[in-house]
Amino acid sequence: MAQFDTEYQRLEASYSDSPPGEEDLLVHVPEGSKSPWHHIENLDLFFSRISFKNGFTCMLIGEIFELMQFLFVVAFTTFLVSCVDYDILFANKMVNHSLHPTEPVKVTLPDAFLPAQVCSARIQENGSLITILVIAGVFWIHRLIKFIYNICCYWEIHSFYLHALRIPMSALPYCTWQEVQARIVQTQKEHQICIHKRELTELDIYHRILRFQNYMVALVNKSLLPLRFRLPGLGEAVFFTRGLKYNFELILFWGPGSLFLNEWSLKAEYKRGGQRLELAQRLSHRILWIGIANFLLCPLILIWQILYAFFSYAEVLKREPGALGARCWSLYGRCYLRHFNELEHELQSRLNRGYKPASKYMNCFLSPLLTLLAKNGAFFAGSILAVLIALTIYDEDVLAVEHVLTTVTLLGVTVTVCRSFIPDQHMVFCPEQLLRVILAHIHYMPDHWQGVHLGGVTEPHCHTPHPHLLPASAGPGDHRLLPQFHCGGRRCWGYLLLCSDGCSPAWASPVAVRWTDRDRAVTHALCHHQPRLAAAT
């Protein structure tokens, strides 16, 4: 690890996870005055469940529907594979319900369903299907056991909200996370949920909830994970999927043989520098075995992903084909842009505010060749589609011709997708202005932009920083966001001011900002600790 240039400092070996200054602190509470929430052992998991803030009923129904969805996907897929006569469904086999063969035949949907005895026999004869069903059954039983355990934990959180925090379920949707935190801090004084500290702070709660997430943010931020690959002919590419992130967390945080003894304590051997080589070899073997398990389970995982994606997004693509080309924040971008001590709903809110300007910014750089191809593709597909629609309006029997309806659907999807690559002719492209708005929300910029205005060199403004932009001494949030720039060997302070219309950026002193109802400005510190800007992909 010596070859990595990092700003993180290695701490001396420590064998205690207690807060500094309170290593030997143990609060004694008389037996008779103990509450049900006195000395909660796994505070990390407890606070994480509190942060969901969805209510017991919502979490219960959500867990039930997850179990039902898995059963539905498995049962419905098995039915489609073994219990449908596709020759009748595709009119390759004639069915006659009448006593007179000369009468017209009308095929109904139940005619394509096989009898129960035939369906059962076909399932029993298919060995691969039986194997998949057995594995799916074991997985569903595991999910059911986990569901029962989660419901017990959710009920405990439900009781904690009602009796300890004194927040009724009817008021929970309108209660902010800051209010919940304030009540948790007050509850510590009454119930002593943590016996290692007399008082809890908001920062303690954030650290407990985001312990593993902060590790992952640091690993992605410092490029310690192998996420970038150079492909022949395509250059450098980033590969970071949810499955890969799950495997990283399994290896490092909570899987068998991971670095942590439990959810809040690192194993003692990982705190000693003398066992580094042995631990690295052990980690290498564990990664190898997890890779083999992924390879063996790959067919089942692939089948599940295809089926779940088809059942989830088929109707959306039929109703809104343009959603196929919609942009979204990649998983790598979400981890890279995430602050330390930032909860998921706070990250989502911040990225949502920057989504529209980021999408417009990416649309400024459409390829002229791709636009030309999309225009011609939309023209040819639209011409054929117009003729088929006109013929259908003239005589609806045209839809009875084989594959006409399929052709109309595919042509409509093609036209919609092609139009998504054609820029709006009335749009005014101003990438610099959009980039300023994006930076105001994502809070990251490359190193070579330090002290440089997005459209020209700025004059340095050396003055006392605004107290709100200074790093807090003990409060939740990202302490990497420092409003300082290095200008000519000395430290200078500058602020990017964005008016409510997002069109009047300027560098100015905090005293120059007038906070009125008509002209509200948002002051943001541009950070130079992040080397790259991750845009929406």
N, C-alpha and C positions, 0 to 999 in steps of 0.2 A: 504493500500500500504506500510505500515511500515515494513512488514515482508520481503520485497524484498531488497536484498543487491545489490545496484546499485551504479555506479560511477557517475551517473547523479545527479546534484545538483538542488534542488528546488529553483526557483527564487521567489523573493518577488512579491507581488501583483502589477501588473502594468496595467494601464488603457489606455495606449497609445502604438500604434504599430509603432511609428516613430523610426528611428534609433537613437542610443544614441548620445546626444549632439546636435541633430537637431530637438527636439520635437516641437519647436515653429517656425521652419523654413518654410517659405512659399515664394517661388520665384514668384515675380510679373513680368508678361510679358505684354507689351502694347497690346491693342486689335488688332491693325493693323498688328503687327508682328507675330501673332500666326500662327503656322503651323497646318495642319490637325492632326499631331501627338503630339500636345502639351497637356500635362496632360491626359495621358491615365489612366483611372480609374482602370481597372483590368489588372495590369501589369503582374500578375502571368499567366493568361490565354494568354495574348499577347505574352510574352516571350516563353511560352510553344509551341505555334503555330509556332513561328519563329524557334524553335529548330528542327522541323520536317525536314526542308531543303530538301523537295522533289520537289518543284516547283508546280505552280498552276495547270498546266495541269495534272500532275500525281495525285494530290490530288482529282481533279475533276473527272477524269476517275475512280479512285479507289472507290470513293463514289458511282458513277453510277453503277459500277459492283457489289458492295455490295447489292444495291437495287435489281438488276437483279438476283443475286444469290438467294436471299430470295424468290423472285417470282418464280424462276425456281424450287426450291426445293418443294415449296408448290404445284404448278401447276402439276409438274411431278409426285409427290406422289399421288395426287388426281386422275390423269389419270391412274396410275398403279392400284389403288384400285378399281376404278369404271368403267373404260372404256376399259378393256382388258378381252377377253374371254379366260381364261387359259385352258379350255378343248380343244379348237382348238390349242392353242399354244403348249400344251403337247401331241397333237395327240390322245387325248381321244375321240374326236368327228371327224367324217369324213366329209370332204367338197369336193364336186364334182362340178367343173366348166364346164365340157364338157356335150354335149348332149348324149353321149354314156356312160352308167355306167361302161362298161367293160374297158374303157381307164384308164391308170394310172393317179392318182391324184397328183397334185403338189400344195401344200399349200404355199401361200405367207404370208408375215408378215401383210399386211393390212387385211387379212382374220380374224386375231385374234382381230382386233379393232371393238368395238361395234359401231353401228350407233349413231349419235349425240343425237337423241331423247331418245334412250335407256340409253345412258350415263347420260344425264341430269336427267332422271327419277330416276336412281339409286342414284345419288347424293342427290336429294331432299328427297328420302326415308330414307337416312342415317342421323339421327338426330345428332349423335356424330360428324360425319364429318362436318356437317353444323356449329356446335358450334366451332370446331377447325378452320374452315375457317373464321368465324367471328372474332375470337380472332387474327388470323394471319393478317386479313385485318386491324384491328385497330392498331396492332403493326407496320404494313408496313406504314400506314398513319403517325404514329408518327415518323418513320424513315425518311419519305419523308419531313416532316416539319423540322426535324433536319438537313436533307441534304440541304434544301434551306438556313437555317440559317448558316450552316457551309460554304457554297459557298460564302456567303456575307463576312464572316470573312476571308476566304482564299483570296478573292480578295483584302481585306484591307492589308493582309500580302504581297500579290504580289506587290501592290503599294508601300508599305514600303520598300521592297527590291530594287525596281527600283529607287525611287525618294529620299528616305532618306539614305539608305545604299549605293546606287549607285552600285548595283550588278545586272547586266543583267541576265536574265534567262538562257542564253546560257553558262554563266560562273559559274552558281550556282553549278552544279555537281562537279566542280573542286575546289571549295572554301571550305577551312577547317572551322571547327566550331570556332577555335581560331581567324581566320580572321573575321568571322561574329561578334564575341564578341567585338573585337577591334573596329569595325565600329559602333556597338551599343553604346559603351562608348563614341566615338566621336560624335555620333548623339545626345546624351544627352546634350552636350554643345551647339549644334546648335538649337535643337527643344524643349529641356526641356520636354521630355516625362514623367519624374517624377518630380513633383514640390516640393517634400519633401526633395530632396537632390540636391545639385548643381552638383555633379559629381557621376556617377555610376561606380562601379568596377565590375570585373568579378565575385567576390564573391556575390555581390548583385544579379546578374543575375542568378547564380546557386541557391541561396536561394529562389528566386521567382519561378523558374521552379520546383524545387525539394522540395517544402515545405511539401507536404503530403507524398512524397516518403521517405524523411528523417524521418518522424514520423514512417512510416511503418518499415523502417530498424531498428530503435531503438526498436520498439515493438517486432520484431522477434529476434533481437540480445540479448535482455535481457529476453527472454522467458516470456513476459507478456501476450501473446496470447495463448489460449488453443489449441496448435497444436500437442502436444504429448499425446498419449494414450497407455495404457498398455492392450494388447489383451491377452485373456487366451490362453496359449500354444504357443503364438508367441512372447511374450515379448513386448517391447516398439516399437511403430510405429508412424511415422509422417504423419499427414493428413493435407495437405494444397493444395487445388485445386484453380483454377481460380475463380470458383463460390464462394468459401469460402472467398477468398481475396476480391472479388467484394462486398460481404455482409459486411465484415469488413469496407471497405471504405465507403459503404453506411451508416453504423451506425455512424462512427466516423467523417467523413470528409464532405460529401456533401449531404447526404440524409435528409429527413424531420426530424427535431428535433436533428440534429447532433451537435457536439461540436463547430462548426465554424459558425459565423454569415454570412460570405461570404468566398470567396476563399483565403482571406488574413488576416482575423481578427477573433480571438477567442472570443467567447461570454464572456461578462463581469462576469457572475455568475460563470464561470469555473475558474476564476482567484482568487476567494475568497475561503479560506479554511473552512469557517463556514457553507457553504451549501453542503459540500461533501456528507453527508448521503442522503439528498434529491435528489441530482443529480444522485447518484448511483441508487436509487430506480427508478428514471425516466428512466435511461439508461436500467435498467433491464426490465421494461415494454416495452420499444421500441424494445429491442432484442426479447422479447416474440412475439410481433406482427409481426415482420419481419420473425421470425421462422415459424409462422402460415402461412404467405403468401408464404414462400418457400415450405411448405408442400402442399398447395393447388395447386401451379403451378408446382410441381414436375413432374406429368405425362407429361405435355406439354413440359417442358424443356428436359425431358429424351427422348421423341420422337424426338425432334429437334436435340439433340446431336447425337443420333443414325443415323438419316438420313444424317445429315451433314458429320459425320465421314465416313459413307459408301460411299457417293458420292465423298468425298475428297480423300480417301486413298485406295479405291478398286483397282483402276488402278495401283497405286504405289505398292501394295502388289502383284499384278499379275506380274508386271514387275520386281520387286526386293523384293522377299519374305524375304530376309535377313533383310530388314528394320523393320520387326516386332520385332526383338530382338535388334535393335540398341539402344545404350545408349544416354541419353541426360541429361542436367542439370535440376534437378527438380526445381519447383517453389520455394520450401523452400530453396534449395541451392542457387538459384539466389538472394533471399532476404537476406539470411544469409551472403553471400560473398560480397554483394554490399557495397561499401564505402558510407559514407556520401558525398553529393554533387558530385555524379557520375551519369552522364546522361546515358540513356539507350544504346545509341550506344557505349559509352565508356565501359560500363559493358559488352556488347556483344562482343566487340573486345578483351577484357581481357580474358573472359571465352573461346572464340574461340581458343586463343593461348594455353590455358591449357587443351583443350578438348582431343586432341590425347594422351598426356601423361597420363591424368586421365583415359581414356579408357584402355590403356595398363596396367596401374596400377591395375585397377579392374579385368582385365583378368588374372592377376597373381594369383588370389585366387579362381579359378574355383574349384568346388567340384569334387574330383575323381569319386565319385559315379555318379554324374550327367554326367560327361564325358563318363563313361562306358555305361550308359543308352542311351546317345545320339548316341554313335557309333553303338550300336546294333539296335537302332531304325532306323538310317540311312541305315544300312545294309538290314534290312527286307523290309523297304519301297522302297529302291533303287532296290532290286531284283525284286519285283513285277512290279515296273515302267519299268525296263529294258525289261521284258517279254512283257508287253503291247506295248512298243515302237517297239520292234522287230516284233510283230504280225501286227502292223499298217504299218510298212514298207513293210512287205510281201504282205498284202492285206489291202487297205485303207477302205474297207467295215467294218472293225472291229470297226471303229469310229461310225458307224451307230447303233451299239448295245447300248441298253439303259444304261446310266450312265457310259459308258466307258470313255468318255471325262472328265466327272466330277471326276472320280477316278484318271485319269492321272494327273489332275490339283492338287488335294488334296495330292497325293503322292509326286509331285514335291515340293509343299510347305512344306510338312513334312520333306523331305530330306534337304531342305535349312535351315529350322529352326534347325534341329538337328546338322547340320554342324556348325552353329553359336556357339554352346556350346562345340565344339571340338577345343582345342588349337592347334595353329600351331606348328608342331613338330620341326621346325627350329628356333623357337623364343627363345631368351635367356632372362630369367626372372631376372630382376634386380630392385626390388621394391624400394630400397633405392635411387638409381639414379633417377628413375622416380618421386619419391616423392619430391626430391630436385627441379626438373624442375617444378612440379605442384606448389610448394610453391612459386616459383619465379613469378608465374602469379596470383594465388589467394590471396597471401599475408596473409594467416592465418595459425596458428598452435596452438595446445593445450598448456595449461599452463605448463604441466609437461615436455615439450620439451625446456623450457627456458634454454639457456646456454648449451644445449646438442647437440652435432653434430649427424647427422643421420647416425650413424655407429660407434660412440665412443664419449667420453667426450672431449670437446674442451678446449683448453687453453684460459683463458681470455685475451683479448687484450684491454687494457685501453689506449685510445688515443683520440685525438680530432676528433669529427665526421666530415664527409664530409658535406659541407654546403648544398648540394643538398638534403641530406637525413634529414636535420633538418626540423621540422614543420614550414611551412610558417606562417608569422605573419598575412597576410591578402590575402589569395589566395585560389582559389577553390581546392578541393581535400579532401582526407580523413585525418583529423588531428589525427586519432587514430593510424596511421602507424608511430610509433616512433622507430628509430633504436637503442634501448637501451635494455640491459639485466641486471638483478640483479645477481651479482656473489659474493657470500660470504659476503653479507651485504653492498657491495659498488656497485656503478653504473659503468658498463663496456660497452664498445661499440664494436660491432662485425658486420661484413658484410659477407653475403654469396655471393661469387663470382662464377658466372657461365660463363664459356667460351662459345664461339659460338657453339662448338660441344656438349655442355651440359654434358660433361663427366669429368670435372676437377674442382669439387667444393672445396673450401678451405676458411678458415677464415683468413682474412688479413686486414691490414690497407689500407685506401684509397690511400696512397702514393705508395703502392706496385702494383697498377693496372696500366698497360700500355695500353693506348687507341691507338692501331695501327690498320691499315687495316687488318693485318694478324691475330691478336689476339684481338678481341673486347670482352670485358667483360661487363656484365650487373650487376650492383650492386643493390641489393634489401635488404630492411630492413624487418626483420622478426618481426611481431607484436605479443605481448603477451596479447593483449586486448581481443582476441577472444578465447573462451574456447574450441571450437571444430573445427574439420576439416570436411567440407562437401564435399564429393567426388561426382562424377557423378553417377547417378543412372539410 
